[in-house]
Amino acid sequence: MMKLERIIAEIEKTKDTISKQQARLRELEAQKTEVENLHIVQMVRALRMTPAELSVFLQGKPDNAPAATTGRLFSRQEDTENE
């Protein structure tokens, strides 16, 4: 029985260690997310855009360009640059 009791004690100790490590992992992942979000906020603030300008920027459309012609405008510019 002594051997069985040692094994059970080791199992409990290992479960406790795993539980602590999982909690630490969750803390680190939360810290990572917080730092990433802070970095994103700093980059956005550095652009000094209004919320409307930021929205257009994030949609990937140039100012005042209709969505249907956006791709054609860029491809023409690339073609003329290579010539």
Contact map, one row per residue, 1 for C-alpha under 8 A:
11111000000000000000000000000000000000000000000000000000000000000000000000000000000
11111100000000000000000000000000000000000000000000000000000000000000000000000000000
11111110000000000000000000000000000000000000000000000000000000000000000000000000000
11111111000000000000000000000000000000000000000000000000000000000000000000000000000
11111111100000000000000000000000000000000000000000000000000000000000000000000000000
01111111110000000000000000000000000000000000000000000000000000000000000000000000000
00111111111000000000000000000000000000000000000000000000000000000000000000000000000
00011111111100000000000000000000000000000000000000000000000000000000000000000000000
00001111111110000000000000000000000000000000000000000000000000000000000000000000000
00000111111111000000000000000000000000000000000000000000000000000000000000000000000
00000011111111100000000000000000000000000000000000000000000000000000000000000000000
00000001111111110000000000000000000000000000000000000000000000000000000000000000000
00000000111111111000000000000000000000000000000000000000000000000000000000000000000
00000000011111111100000000000000000000000000000000000000000000000000000000000000000
00000000001111111110000000000000000000000000000000000000000000000000000000000000000
00000000000111111111000000000000000000000000000000000000000000000000000000000000000
00000000000011111111100000000000000000000000000000000000000000000000000000000000000
00000000000001111111110000000000000000000000000000000000000000000000000000000000000
00000000000000111111111000000000000000000000000000000000000000000000000000000000000
00000000000000011111111100000000000000000000000000000000000000000000000000000000000
00000000000000001111111110000000000000000000000000000000000000000000000000000000000
00000000000000000111111111000000000000000000000000000000000000000000000000000000000
00000000000000000011111111100000000000000000000000000000000000000000000000000000000
00000000000000000001111111110000000000000000000000000000000000000000000000000000000
00000000000000000000111111111000000000000000000000000000000000000000000000000000000
00000000000000000000011111111100000000000000000000000000000000000000000000000000000
00000000000000000000001111111110000000000000000000000000000000000000000000000000000
00000000000000000000000111111111000000000000000000000000000000000000000000000000000
00000000000000000000000011111111100000000000000000000000000000000000000000000000000
00000000000000000000000001111111110000000000000000000000000000000000000000000000000
00000000000000000000000000111111111000000000000000000000000000000000000000000000000
00000000000000000000000000011111111100000000000000000000000000000000000000000000000
00000000000000000000000000001111111110000000000000000000000000000000000000000000000
00000000000000000000000000000111111111000000000000000000000000000000000000000000000
00000000000000000000000000000011111111100000000000000000000000000000000000000000000
00000000000000000000000000000001111111110000000000000000000000000000000000000000000
00000000000000000000000000000000111111111000000000000000000000000000000000000000000
00000000000000000000000000000000011111111100000000000000000000000000000000000000000
00000000000000000000000000000000001111111110000000000000000000000000000000000000000
00000000000000000000000000000000000111111111000000000000000000000000000000000000000
00000000000000000000000000000000000011111111100000000000000000000000000000000000000
00000000000000000000000000000000000001111111110000000000000000000000000000000000000
00000000000000000000000000000000000000111111111000000000000000000000000000000000000
00000000000000000000000000000000000000011111111110000000000000000000000000000000000
00000000000000000000000000000000000000001111111110000000000000000000000000000000000
00000000000000000000000000000000000000000111111100000000000000000000000000000000000
00000000000000000000000000000000000000000011111110000000000000000000000000000000000
00000000000000000000000000000000000000000001111111000000000000000000000000000000000
00000000000000000000000000000000000000000001101111111100000000000000000000000000000
00000000000000000000000000000000000000000000000111111100000000000000000000000000000
00000000000000000000000000000000000000000000000011111110000000000000000000000000000
00000000000000000000000000000000000000000000000011111111000000000000000000000000000
00000000000000000000000000000000000000000000000011111111100000000000000000000000000
00000000000000000000000000000000000000000000000011111111110000000000000000000000000
00000000000000000000000000000000000000000000000000111111111000000000000000000000000
00000000000000000000000000000000000000000000000000011111111111100000000000000000000
00000000000000000000000000000000000000000000000000001111111111000000000000000000000
00000000000000000000000000000000000000000000000000000111111110000000000000000000000
00000000000000000000000000000000000000000000000000000011111110000000000000000000000
00000000000000000000000000000000000000000000000000000001111111000000000000000000000
00000000000000000000000000000000000000000000000000000001111111101110010000000000000
00000000000000000000000000000000000000000000000000000001100111111000010000000000000
00000000000000000000000000000000000000000000000000000001000011111000000000000000000
00000000000000000000000000000000000000000000000000000000000001111100000000000000000
00000000000000000000000000000000000000000000000000000000000011111110110000000000000
00000000000000000000000000000000000000000000000000000000000010011111110000000000000
00000000000000000000000000000000000000000000000000000000000010001111110000000000000
00000000000000000000000000000000000000000000000000000000000000000111111000000000000
00000000000000000000000000000000000000000000000000000000000000001111111110000000000
00000000000000000000000000000000000000000000000000000000000011001111111111000000000
00000000000000000000000000000000000000000000000000000000000000000001111111100000000
00000000000000000000000000000000000000000000000000000000000000000000111111110000000
00000000000000000000000000000000000000000000000000000000000000000000111111111000000
00000000000000000000000000000000000000000000000000000000000000000000011111111100000
00000000000000000000000000000000000000000000000000000000000000000000001111111110000
00000000000000000000000000000000000000000000000000000000000000000000000111111111000
00000000000000000000000000000000000000000000000000000000000000000000000011111111100
00000000000000000000000000000000000000000000000000000000000000000000000001111111110
00000000000000000000000000000000000000000000000000000000000000000000000000111111111
00000000000000000000000000000000000000000000000000000000000000000000000000011111111
00000000000000000000000000000000000000000000000000000000000000000000000000001111111
00000000000000000000000000000000000000000000000000000000000000000000000000000111111
00000000000000000000000000000000000000000000000000000000000000000000000000000011111
